[in-house]
């Protein structure tokens, strides 16, 4: 699969998911960025906006297996990863896979799970494997987590540790639809018998594997690499930030910028690609100072200020394309 094929495949998935999910194009683009960049996506929004429908529709359009895990305070790590079950017939233990053994896993209300369960998910997200009773089990390939959390309800929740938040390539929100979008949602509901809409598969598992390898072929000029590094480093010196973007976050910015170039149909990354995806990739990685939190400073606004301060290189698009 070349870059043109990858761009066409992403457009087909975007169009298909759009038939089921009423959302801004930028939102669906960010979810696809997570798929392309081989990362994970965190959706933070109020209930009823379509987070579960989005995850299921993306999995179906990609032709991948889908699993949903409802996180609760009493959820155990083995409820997610699976456990060894004793077989009385041959007197041995056999591993029974948990719901995490799917290509696309929806971790619903992830911040309701206790820290021990969150830690088990952390290994799965980073290592693409789980360890049960000292034995390691590889997860399906591809493996992609879409996690959700409710930003307005804190009772019975366990805030995600910074180490886990940093594992998400993208954090975004669906938001409420505008008036025209909400009317269209109702119109679609009137036109079908089922409560939830469905989509058809446009790719399959092998195609998705090929698709996720394509961004590695996208060229990045040295000036753009220095720009990416400068943006990340600038977050660490901002007086409103206690902990800035980690080196891992800098790499995720590069990977998602390459994915953005694919969505745009280009063979190279431009500074505009970096600026377009900086907020959903970097904002959730910032730990603001106590004073900044008291003043209700928004991490996304800090990222915007950093982008305004850092000098943008001039990239000759024709020279890079040659």
C-alpha positions in Angstrom: 0.0 0.0 0.0 1.4 3.4 -1.0 0.6 6.8 0.3 -2.2 7.5 -2.2 -3.8 4.2 -1.4 -3.5 4.9 2.3 -5.2 8.3 1.9 -8.0 6.8 -0.2 -8.5 4.1 2.5 -8.7 6.7 5.3 -11.2 8.7 3.3 -13.4 5.6 2.8 -13.3 4.8 6.5 -14.1 8.5 7.4 -17.0 8.6 5.0 -18.4 5.3 6.2 -18.2 6.2 9.9 -19.8 9.6 9.1 -22.9 7.7 8.0 -23.4 6.5 11.6 -21.8 9.2 13.8 -22.9 12.8 13.8 -19.7 14.6 14.6 -17.3 17.3 13.4 -14.9 16.1 10.7 -12.0 17.2 12.8 -13.1 14.8 15.6 -13.2 11.8 13.2 -9.9 12.9 11.8 -8.3 12.7 15.2 -9.6 9.2 15.9 -8.1 8.1 12.6 -4.8 9.8 13.6 -4.7 7.4 16.5 -5.3 4.4 14.2 -2.6 5.5 11.7 0.0 6.5 14.3 -0.4 3.1 16.0 -1.4 4.9 19.2 -4.5 5.0 21.4 -7.3 7.6 21.8 -8.8 9.1 24.9 -12.3 10.6 24.5 -13.4 12.9 27.3 -17.0 13.9 27.0 -20.4 13.8 28.7 -22.6 10.7 28.3 -24.8 10.3 25.3 -22.6 12.1 22.7 -21.7 9.0 20.7 -18.4 7.7 22.1 -19.4 4.1 22.1 -21.0 4.3 18.7 -17.8 5.9 17.3 -15.6 3.2 18.7 -17.9 0.4 17.3 -18.3 2.1 14.0 -14.6 2.6 13.5 -13.9 -1.0 14.4 -16.5 -2.3 11.9 -15.4 0.0 9.1 -11.8 -1.2 9.6 -13.0 -4.8 9.5 -11.6 -5.5 13.0 -12.9 -7.3 16.1 -14.4 -5.1 18.8 -14.7 -5.5 22.5 -16.2 -3.1 25.1 -15.2 -3.1 28.8 -17.3 -1.2 31.2 -14.9 0.0 33.9 -16.2 0.0 37.5 -14.6 0.4 40.9 -14.8 -3.4 41.6 -13.3 -4.4 38.3 -10.3 -6.7 38.7 -7.3 -6.9 36.4 -8.2 -10.4 35.4 -11.7 -9.2 34.4 -9.8 -7.3 31.7 -6.8 -9.5 30.8 -8.2 -12.9 31.4 -7.3 -15.7 33.8 -6.1 -19.2 34.1 -8.9 -21.7 34.4 -8.4 -25.2 35.9 -9.5 -28.0 33.6 -10.5 -31.0 35.7 -10.4 -33.4 32.8 -6.6 -33.2 32.2 -5.8 -31.5 35.5 -4.1 -28.5 33.9 -4.7 -24.8 33.8 -5.8 -23.2 30.5 -5.7 -19.5 29.8 -9.1 -17.9 29.2 -8.7 -14.7 27.3 -10.3 -11.5 28.7 -12.2 -8.9 26.7 -8.9 -7.0 26.0 -8.1 -9.7 23.3 -9.7 -7.8 20.5 -8.3 -5.5 17.8 -10.3 -2.5 19.0 -11.1 -2.2 22.7 -13.4 0.3 24.1 -12.4 1.1 27.7 -15.6 2.8 28.8 -15.2 5.2 31.8 -11.7 4.2 32.3 -11.2 6.5 35.3 -13.7 4.4 37.3 -11.3 1.5 37.5 -9.0 1.1 40.5 -5.3 1.8 40.0 -4.4 -1.9 39.9 -6.7 -2.5 37.0 -5.5 0.7 35.3 -1.9 -0.7 35.6 -2.9 -3.9 33.9 -4.4 -1.9 31.0 -1.2 0.3 31.0 1.0 -2.8 30.1 -1.4 -3.8 27.4 -1.4 -0.4 25.8 2.3 0.1 25.8 3.7 -3.5 25.3 0.8 -5.0 23.3 0.8 -7.9 25.7 -0.6 -9.0 29.1 1.0 -11.0 31.9 -1.1 -13.4 33.9 0.5 -15.5 36.6 3.9 -14.8 35.3 3.0 -15.9 31.7 3.0 -13.4 28.9 0.3 -13.4 26.2 0.5 -11.4 23.0 -2.5 -9.2 22.0 -4.0 -9.3 18.5 -2.4 -7.2 15.8 -3.5 -4.6 15.2 -4.4 -3.5 18.8 -6.0 -0.2 19.4 -7.7 1.2 22.6 -10.3 3.9 22.6 -10.9 5.0 26.2 -13.6 7.3 27.5 -14.1 9.3 30.7 -16.7 11.7 31.9 -15.2 15.1 32.7 -18.1 16.4 34.9 -18.5 13.5 37.3 -15.8 12.8 39.9 -17.6 10.6 42.5 -16.3 7.0 42.5 -13.5 7.8 40.1 -9.7 7.3 40.2 -7.8 10.0 38.2 -5.6 8.5 35.6 -1.9 8.6 36.5 0.3 10.8 34.3 2.1 7.6 33.1 -1.1 6.3 31.7 -2.4 9.5 30.2 1.0 9.8 28.4 0.2 6.5 26.6 -2.6 8.0 24.7 -1.5 9.4 21.4 -4.5 11.7 21.1 -7.1 13.1 23.5 -10.2 14.7 22.0 -13.9 15.2 22.5 -17.0 14.8 20.3 -19.0 17.7 21.7 -22.6 18.4 21.1 -23.8 18.6 17.5 -25.0 21.9 16.1 -28.7 22.3 15.4 -28.5 21.0 11.9 -26.5 18.0 13.1 -29.0 17.2 15.8 -31.9 17.4 13.4 -30.0 15.1 11.0 -29.5 12.6 13.9 -33.3 12.6 14.5 -34.0 12.2 10.8 -31.7 9.2 10.6 -33.4 7.7 13.7 -36.8 8.0 12.0 -35.5 6.3 8.9 -34.5 3.0 10.6 -36.0 0.4 13.0 -32.8 -0.2 15.0 -32.0 2.2 17.9 -28.3 2.4 16.8 -27.1 2.8 13.2 -24.6 0.3 11.7 -21.9 0.6 9.1 -20.2 -1.8 6.6 -16.6 -2.9 6.6 -14.4 -1.1 4.0 -11.1 -2.6 5.0 -9.9 -5.9 6.6 -7.3 -6.8 9.2 -4.4 -7.2 6.7 -5.3 -3.9 5.0 -5.2 -2.1 8.4 -1.8 -3.6 9.2 -0.5 -2.3 5.8 -2.2 1.0 6.4 -0.4 1.6 9.7 3.0 1.0 8.2 2.6 3.6 5.5 3.3 6.7 7.7 6.8 5.4 8.3 7.5 6.2 4.6 6.4 9.9 5.0 9.5 12.2 4.7 10.3 14.7 7.4 12.7 17.5 6.8 15.4 18.3 9.4 13.9 21.8 9.9 10.5 20.2 10.7 12.2 17.8 13.1 13.8 20.7 14.9 10.5 22.5 15.0 8.8 19.5 16.6 11.5 19.3 19.2 11.4 23.0 19.9 7.6 22.9 20.5 7.9 20.1 23.0 10.9 21.8 24.8 9.0 25.1 25.0 6.3 23.4 27.1 8.9 22.5 29.7 10.0 26.1 30.2 6.5 27.7 30.4 5.9 29.2 33.8 2.4 27.8 33.9 3.6 24.2 33.4 5.0 22.0 36.2 5.8 19.0 33.9 6.1 19.5 30.2 5.9 17.1 27.3 8.1 14.1 27.7 10.5 12.7 25.0 7.9 10.0 24.4 5.3 12.8 23.7 7.7 14.4 21.2 7.9 11.1 19.3 4.1 10.8 19.4 3.9 14.3 17.9 6.2 13.2 15.1 4.2 10.0 14.5 0.8 11.8 14.4 2.3 14.6 12.1 3.2 11.8 9.7 -0.3 10.4 10.0 -1.7 13.8 9.4 0.3 14.1 6.2 -1.3 10.8 5.0 -4.8 12.2 5.7 -3.9 15.2 3.7 -2.5 13.1 0.8 1.1 14.3 1.1 4.4 12.4 1.1 6.0 14.8 3.5 5.3 16.6 6.8 4.9 20.4 7.0 4.8 22.7 10.0 1.1 23.1 9.4 0.6 19.4 10.0 2.4 19.8 13.4 0.3 22.8 14.3 -2.9 21.1 13.3 -2.5 18.1 15.7 -0.4 19.8 18.5 -3.4 20.4 20.8 -4.9 16.9 20.8 -1.5 15.3 21.0 0.3 17.5 23.6 -2.3 19.2 25.8 -3.2 16.2 27.9 0.5 15.5 28.6 1.0 18.8 30.4 0.9 19.0 34.2 0.0 22.6 35.1 1.3 24.3 38.2 -1.0 24.7 41.2 -1.3 28.5 40.5 -2.3 27.8 36.9 -5.0 25.3 38.0 -6.3 27.8 40.5 -6.5 30.4 37.7 -8.3 27.8 35.6 -5.7 27.9 32.9 -6.4 25.5 30.0 -3.6 23.2 28.9 -4.7 23.6 25.3 -4.3 27.4 25.6 -0.8 26.8 26.8 -0.1 24.7 23.7 -1.5 27.5 21.5 0.8 30.0 23.2 3.8 27.8 22.7 2.9 27.5 19.0 2.7 31.2 18.7 6.1 31.7 20.4 8.2 29.0 18.5 9.6 30.1 15.2 8.0 28.2 12.3 10.5 27.0 9.7 9.9 27.8 6.0 9.6 24.5 4.1 9.9 24.5 0.3 7.1 22.0 -0.5 8.4 21.5 -4.0 11.9 20.7 -2.8 10.7 18.3 -0.2 8.4 16.5 -2.7 11.3 15.9 -5.1 
